[in-house]
Amino acid sequence: MKLKESEEDITESGCDAIVNTVNCVGVMGGGVAKAIKEKYPWCLPPYKDACEKEILQPGGIFVVTLEVEPVIEYPTIINMATKNHWRGKTRIEWVEEALRNLASLLTKGDFTKVAMPRPGCGLGGLDWEDVRPLVERHLGELECEVTIFNKPPAEDIPESSTQVKLEFEEE
């Protein structure tokens, strides 16, 4: 199935799975990961645990699902490690390995619609023009529909700021 692209909010995608590009230290402090953590807070503790136990490594994936009774449908969160540390940058080889792992999971799974950000292209620092061919190669021929989301999550930025910049003279 052909890849689709969207400028909408990934957390409102309505897909049965959302790919969450993450680091391997258990921090979802910015970008898409922060938005997913805020919308689906239940996905954070297992992810942190996987990082602390060194189960999740760059290029790997870690899947978190939530089943409740009575049934409420929640998306599966597929954590895809594209960074080692949140302070670091993404390596293209980590993205490619993660895409291979993701394709394998999606081929075996019961997913029909998957939402994914541009892996490694936000806070990871990679250029979409370099990453796009990898995404197309690994995910472009899958049976499920994959939508690539490119809308940065809205940040709570106050309209006016009370911050003051302090400058000190050296003595």
BALUM-561848 format. One line per field, with one value per residue: residue number from 1; residue in one letter; x, y, z of N, C-alpha, C in turn. Coordinates in steps of 0.1 Angstrom, whole numbers. Each point is the difference from the previous one (the first is absolute). Layout:
// residues N
num	(NUM | ...)
residuo	(a | ...)
npx	(X | ...)
npy	(Y | ...)
npz	(Z | ...)
capx	(X | ...)
capy	(Y | ...)
capz	(Z | ...)
cpx	(X | ...)
cpy	(Y | ...)
cpz	(Z | ...)
//
This chain:
// residues 171
num	(1 | 2 | 3 | 4 | 5 | 6 | 7 | 8 | 9 | 10 | 11 | 12 | 13 | 14 | 15 | 16 | 17 | 18 | 19 | 20 | 21 | 22 | 23 | 24 | 25 | 26 | 27 | 28 | 29 | 30 | 31 | 32 | 33 | 34 | 35 | 36 | 37 | 38 | 39 | 40 | 41 | 42 | 43 | 44 | 45 | 46 | 47 | 48 | 49 | 50 | 51 | 52 | 53 | 54 | 55 | 56 | 57 | 58 | 59 | 60 | 61 | 62 | 63 | 64 | 65 | 66 | 67 | 68 | 69 | 70 | 71 | 72 | 73 | 74 | 75 | 76 | 77 | 78 | 79 | 80 | 81 | 82 | 83 | 84 | 85 | 86 | 87 | 88 | 89 | 90 | 91 | 92 | 93 | 94 | 95 | 96 | 97 | 98 | 99 | 100 | 101 | 102 | 103 | 104 | 105 | 106 | 107 | 108 | 109 | 110 | 111 | 112 | 113 | 114 | 115 | 116 | 117 | 118 | 119 | 120 | 121 | 122 | 123 | 124 | 125 | 126 | 127 | 128 | 129 | 130 | 131 | 132 | 133 | 134 | 135 | 136 | 137 | 138 | 139 | 140 | 141 | 142 | 143 | 144 | 145 | 146 | 147 | 148 | 149 | 150 | 151 | 152 | 153 | 154 | 155 | 156 | 157 | 158 | 159 | 160 | 161 | 162 | 163 | 164 | 165 | 166 | 167 | 168 | 169 | 170 | 171)
residuo	(m | k | l | k | e | s | e | e | d | i | t | e | s | g | c | d | a | i | v | n | t | v | n | c | v | g | v | m | g | g | g | v | a | k | a | i | k | e | k | y | p | w | c | l | p | p | y | k | d | a | c | e | k | e | i | l | q | p | g | g | i | f | v | v | t | l | e | v | e | p | v | i | e | y | p | t | i | i | n | m | a | t | k | n | h | w | r | g | k | t | r | i | e | w | v | e | e | a | l | r | n | l | a | s | l | l | t | k | g | d | f | t | k | v | a | m | p | r | p | g | c | g | l | g | g | l | d | w | e | d | v | r | p | l | v | e | r | h | l | g | e | l | e | c | e | v | t | i | f | n | k | p | p | a | e | d | i | p | e | s | s | t | q | v | k | l | e | f | e | e | e)
npx	(9 | -4 | 11 | -6 | -2 | 2 | -7 | -8 | -7 | 12 | -1 | -4 | 9 | -5 | 13 | 2 | 10 | 8 | 9 | 7 | 6 | 9 | 5 | 12 | -3 | -12 | 4 | -12 | 10 | -1 | -4 | -1 | 12 | 2 | -4 | 7 | 10 | -3 | -2 | 10 | -3 | -9 | 5 | 1 | -7 | -7 | -1 | -2 | -8 | -5 | 0 | -6 | -7 | 2 | -13 | -3 | 5 | 9 | -10 | -2 | -10 | -10 | -9 | -9 | -8 | -12 | -4 | -13 | -6 | -12 | -2 | 12 | -1 | 12 | 7 | 5 | 8 | 6 | 7 | 5 | 10 | -1 | 0 | 12 | 4 | -8 | 12 | 1 | 7 | -9 | 2 | 3 | 11 | -2 | -3 | 10 | 8 | -4 | 2 | 11 | 3 | -3 | 7 | 9 | -1 | -1 | 9 | 5 | -2 | -10 | 10 | -10 | 1 | 11 | 1 | 8 | 8 | 6 | 4 | 4 | -12 | -5 | -1 | -1 | -5 | -6 | 4 | -12 | 7 | 8 | -10 | -6 | 11 | 5 | -8 | 1 | 13 | 0 | -7 | 6 | 4 | -2 | -7 | 6 | -9 | 11 | -3 | 8 | 1 | -3 | -10 | 8 | 2 | -12 | 7 | -1 | -1 | 4 | -12 | 1 | 12 | 2 | 6 | 10 | 7 | 7 | 7 | 11 | 5 | 10 | 4)
npy	(-12 | 10 | 7 | 5 | 13 | 5 | 11 | -11 | 0 | -6 | 7 | 7 | -8 | -6 | -1 | -13 | 6 | 5 | 3 | -2 | 10 | -9 | 4 | -3 | 12 | -2 | 10 | 4 | 8 | -4 | 8 | -9 | -4 | 12 | 3 | -11 | 3 | 12 | -5 | -8 | 6 | -9 | 6 | 10 | -5 | -7 | 11 | 7 | -9 | 0 | 13 | 0 | -9 | 11 | -2 | 13 | -3 | 9 | 3 | -1 | -9 | 7 | -10 | 10 | -9 | 4 | -10 | 5 | -3 | 4 | -4 | 6 | 4 | -5 | 10 | -9 | 2 | 2 | -2 | 9 | -7 | 13 | 1 | 1 | 12 | 6 | 1 | -13 | -2 | -1 | -13 | 3 | -6 | 8 | 11 | -3 | -2 | 11 | 5 | -7 | 3 | 12 | -1 | -6 | 9 | 10 | -7 | -2 | 13 | 3 | 8 | 9 | 8 | 5 | 7 | 8 | 5 | 11 | -13 | 6 | 5 | -2 | -4 | -10 | 10 | -11 | -1 | 4 | 8 | -2 | 2 | 9 | -1 | 1 | 10 | 5 | -2 | 4 | 11 | 3 | -13 | 5 | -10 | 5 | 9 | 7 | 8 | 8 | 3 | 13 | 0 | 10 | -7 | 4 | 10 | -1 | 10 | 7 | 7 | 2 | 5 | -6 | -7 | 1 | 6 | -8 | 11 | -7 | 10 | -4 | -4)
npz	(0 | -7 | 3 | 11 | -2 | 12 | 1 | 3 | 11 | 1 | 11 | -10 | -3 | 11 | -1 | -3 | -6 | 9 | -9 | 11 | -7 | 6 | 12 | 5 | 5 | -6 | -8 | 2 | -1 | -12 | -8 | -10 | 6 | 2 | -12 | -4 | 7 | -4 | -12 | 1 | 12 | -3 | -11 | 9 | 10 | -9 | -7 | 11 | 3 | -13 | 2 | 12 | -6 | -7 | 0 | 1 | -12 | -4 | -8 | 13 | 2 | 6 | 0 | 1 | 6 | -1 | 8 | -1 | 11 | -4 | -12 | 0 | -12 | 2 | -6 | -7 | 10 | -11 | 11 | -8 | 5 | -2 | 13 | 3 | 1 | 8 | 5 | -4 | -11 | -9 | -1 | -13 | 4 | 11 | -7 | -8 | 10 | 6 | -12 | 0 | 12 | -3 | -11 | 7 | 9 | -9 | -5 | 12 | 2 | 8 | -4 | 0 | 10 | -5 | 11 | -7 | 9 | -6 | 0 | 12 | -5 | 11 | 13 | -8 | -8 | -4 | -12 | -2 | -8 | 11 | 8 | -8 | -7 | 12 | 3 | -12 | 1 | 13 | -2 | -11 | 2 | 12 | 6 | 11 | 4 | -5 | 10 | -7 | 13 | -4 | 8 | 3 | 11 | 3 | 3 | 13 | -9 | 11 | -1 | 13 | 1 | 11 | -9 | 8 | -9 | 8 | 1 | 2 | 6 | -7 | 12)
capx	(-9 | 8 | 1 | -7 | 6 | -10 | 4 | -8 | 6 | 1 | -7 | -15 | 0 | -10 | 6 | 0 | 14 | 7 | 14 | 5 | 14 | 5 | 14 | 2 | 2 | -13 | -5 | -9 | -1 | -2 | -5 | -11 | 0 | -7 | -14 | -6 | 0 | -11 | -13 | -1 | 11 | 2 | 11 | 13 | 7 | 7 | 11 | 11 | 5 | 8 | 12 | 8 | 5 | 8 | -7 | -1 | 12 | -2 | -4 | -10 | -13 | -6 | -14 | -8 | -15 | -9 | -13 | -8 | -14 | -5 | 10 | 2 | 10 | 12 | 10 | 13 | 12 | 12 | 12 | 11 | 12 | 8 | 11 | 5 | -3 | -9 | 9 | 8 | -7 | -4 | 9 | -8 | 0 | -9 | -13 | -2 | -2 | -13 | -10 | 0 | -7 | -14 | -6 | -2 | -11 | -12 | -3 | -5 | -10 | -13 | -2 | -5 | 4 | 11 | 5 | 15 | 7 | 12 | 10 | 13 | 1 | -4 | 11 | 11 | 9 | 2 | -8 | -11 | 4 | 9 | -7 | -12 | 2 | 0 | -14 | -6 | 6 | -4 | -14 | -9 | -7 | -7 | -14 | -7 | 1 | 9 | 0 | 11 | -5 | 11 | -4 | 6 | -10 | -2 | 7 | -7 | 9 | -8 | 0 | 10 | 9 | 5 | 14 | 10 | 13 | 10 | 14 | 9 | 14 | 11 | 8)
capy	(12 | 13 | 8 | 12 | 10 | 9 | 11 | 0 | -4 | -14 | -6 | 0 | -7 | -11 | -12 | -10 | 0 | 12 | -1 | 10 | 0 | 3 | -3 | -13 | 3 | 0 | 13 | 5 | 14 | 10 | -4 | -10 | -9 | 8 | 1 | -13 | -2 | 8 | -5 | -14 | -1 | -14 | -6 | 4 | -9 | -12 | 5 | 3 | -13 | -6 | 7 | -3 | -14 | -1 | -8 | 8 | 6 | 7 | -9 | -10 | 4 | -5 | 2 | 2 | 0 | 2 | -6 | 3 | -6 | -2 | 3 | 13 | -2 | 9 | -5 | -6 | 9 | -7 | 9 | -2 | 7 | 7 | 7 | -6 | 10 | 11 | 12 | -3 | 0 | -13 | -5 | -6 | -15 | -4 | 1 | -11 | -12 | 1 | -2 | -14 | -6 | 5 | -7 | -14 | 0 | 3 | -11 | -10 | 4 | 3 | 14 | 4 | 14 | 3 | 14 | 1 | 13 | -2 | -5 | 6 | 13 | 11 | 2 | -9 | 8 | -5 | 7 | -9 | -5 | -12 | -10 | -5 | -13 | -12 | -2 | -5 | -14 | -10 | 0 | 4 | -11 | -7 | -2 | 10 | 14 | 7 | 15 | 8 | 12 | 10 | 12 | 1 | 1 | 14 | 3 | 10 | 12 | 11 | 12 | 10 | -7 | 8 | -3 | 11 | -5 | 6 | 0 | 4 | 4 | -7 | 9)
capz	(0 | -1 | 12 | 0 | 9 | 6 | 8 | 11 | 13 | 1 | 12 | -4 | -13 | -1 | -5 | 10 | 5 | -2 | 2 | 9 | -1 | 13 | 4 | 8 | 14 | 6 | 1 | -11 | 4 | -11 | -14 | -1 | 12 | 11 | -3 | 2 | 15 | 6 | -5 | 4 | 11 | 4 | -8 | 6 | 10 | -6 | -8 | 10 | 5 | -10 | -1 | 12 | -1 | -13 | -10 | -12 | -5 | -13 | -11 | 5 | 3 | 13 | -2 | 12 | -2 | 12 | -1 | 11 | 0 | -14 | -11 | -6 | -10 | 1 | -10 | 4 | -1 | -5 | 3 | -10 | 5 | -10 | 7 | 12 | 11 | -4 | -3 | -12 | -13 | -6 | -11 | -10 | 1 | 10 | -7 | -9 | 8 | 6 | -11 | -3 | 11 | -1 | -12 | 4 | 10 | -7 | -9 | 8 | 9 | -5 | -1 | -13 | -2 | 9 | 0 | 3 | -4 | -8 | 10 | 1 | -7 | 9 | 9 | -3 | -8 | -14 | -11 | -5 | -13 | 2 | 7 | -7 | -8 | 9 | 5 | -12 | -3 | 10 | 4 | -12 | -6 | 11 | -2 | 8 | -5 | 9 | -2 | 6 | 5 | 1 | 8 | 13 | 11 | 6 | 13 | 8 | 1 | 5 | -10 | 5 | 9 | 11 | 1 | 0 | -3 | 9 | -5 | 11 | -4 | 8 | 8)
cpx	(9 | 0 | -8 | 7 | -11 | 7 | -8 | 8 | 0 | -8 | -16 | -2 | -11 | 6 | 0 | 14 | 6 | 15 | 5 | 16 | 6 | 15 | 0 | 3 | -13 | -6 | -8 | -2 | -2 | -5 | -12 | -1 | -7 | -15 | -7 | 0 | -11 | -13 | -2 | 11 | 3 | 11 | 13 | 7 | 6 | 12 | 12 | 6 | 9 | 14 | 10 | 6 | 8 | -6 | -1 | 13 | -2 | -3 | -11 | -14 | -5 | -14 | -8 | -14 | -7 | -13 | -7 | -14 | -8 | 9 | -1 | 12 | 11 | 10 | 12 | 11 | 12 | 12 | 11 | 12 | 9 | 12 | 5 | -4 | -8 | 8 | 7 | -9 | -2 | 11 | -9 | 0 | -10 | -14 | -3 | -3 | -14 | -11 | -1 | -8 | -15 | -8 | -3 | -12 | -13 | -4 | -7 | -13 | -14 | -3 | -6 | 4 | 11 | 4 | 14 | 5 | 11 | 11 | 14 | 1 | -4 | 12 | 12 | 10 | 2 | -9 | -10 | 4 | 9 | -8 | -12 | 3 | 1 | -14 | -7 | 4 | -6 | -15 | -10 | -8 | -8 | -15 | -8 | 3 | 9 | -1 | 11 | -5 | 12 | -4 | 7 | -11 | -1 | 7 | -8 | 9 | -9 | 1 | 10 | 9 | 5 | 15 | 9 | 14 | 10 | 14 | 8 | 14 | 10 | 8 | 14)
cpy	(12 | 7 | 13 | 10 | 9 | 11 | 2 | -4 | -15 | -7 | -1 | -8 | -10 | -13 | -11 | -1 | 14 | -3 | 12 | -1 | 5 | -2 | -13 | 3 | 2 | 14 | 4 | 15 | 10 | -6 | -9 | -9 | 7 | 0 | -14 | -3 | 7 | -5 | -15 | -3 | -15 | -6 | 3 | -11 | -12 | 4 | 4 | -13 | -7 | 7 | -3 | -14 | -2 | -9 | 8 | 7 | 7 | -9 | -10 | 6 | -7 | 3 | 0 | 0 | 2 | -7 | 2 | -6 | 10 | 6 | 15 | -2 | 11 | -5 | -7 | 10 | -8 | 10 | -5 | 8 | 5 | 8 | -8 | 8 | 11 | 12 | -2 | 1 | -14 | -3 | -7 | -15 | -5 | 0 | -12 | -14 | 0 | -2 | -15 | -7 | 3 | -8 | -15 | -1 | 2 | -11 | -12 | 4 | 2 | 14 | 4 | 15 | 4 | 15 | 1 | 14 | -3 | -4 | 7 | 14 | 12 | 4 | -8 | 6 | -5 | 8 | -10 | -5 | -11 | -11 | -6 | -12 | -12 | -4 | -7 | -15 | -10 | -1 | 2 | -11 | -9 | 0 | 11 | 14 | 7 | 15 | 6 | 14 | 10 | 12 | -1 | 1 | 15 | 0 | 10 | 11 | 11 | 12 | 10 | -7 | 10 | -3 | 12 | -6 | 8 | -1 | 5 | 4 | -8 | 11 | -2)
cpz	(0 | 13 | -2 | 8 | 6 | 8 | 13 | 13 | 1 | 11 | -3 | -13 | -2 | -5 | 11 | 6 | -2 | 3 | 7 | -1 | 14 | 1 | 8 | 15 | 7 | 2 | -12 | 3 | -11 | -13 | 1 | 12 | 11 | -2 | 2 | 15 | 6 | -3 | 5 | 11 | 4 | -8 | 6 | 9 | -7 | -9 | 9 | 5 | -10 | -2 | 11 | 0 | -13 | -10 | -13 | -3 | -13 | -11 | 4 | 1 | 13 | -1 | 14 | -4 | 13 | -3 | 13 | -1 | 8 | -10 | -4 | -9 | 2 | -11 | 6 | -2 | -4 | 2 | -9 | 4 | -12 | 6 | 12 | 12 | -6 | -4 | -14 | -13 | -5 | -11 | -10 | 0 | 11 | -6 | -9 | 7 | 6 | -10 | -4 | 11 | 0 | -11 | 4 | 10 | -8 | -9 | 8 | 8 | -7 | -2 | -14 | -3 | 11 | -3 | 4 | -3 | -9 | 9 | -1 | -6 | 9 | 8 | -3 | -10 | -14 | -10 | -6 | -14 | 0 | 6 | -9 | -9 | 9 | 4 | -12 | -2 | 10 | 3 | -12 | -6 | 10 | -3 | 8 | -6 | 10 | -4 | 7 | 4 | 1 | 7 | 13 | 11 | 5 | 13 | 7 | 2 | 4 | -10 | 5 | 10 | 11 | 3 | -2 | -3 | 9 | -6 | 12 | -6 | 9 | 8 | -1)
//
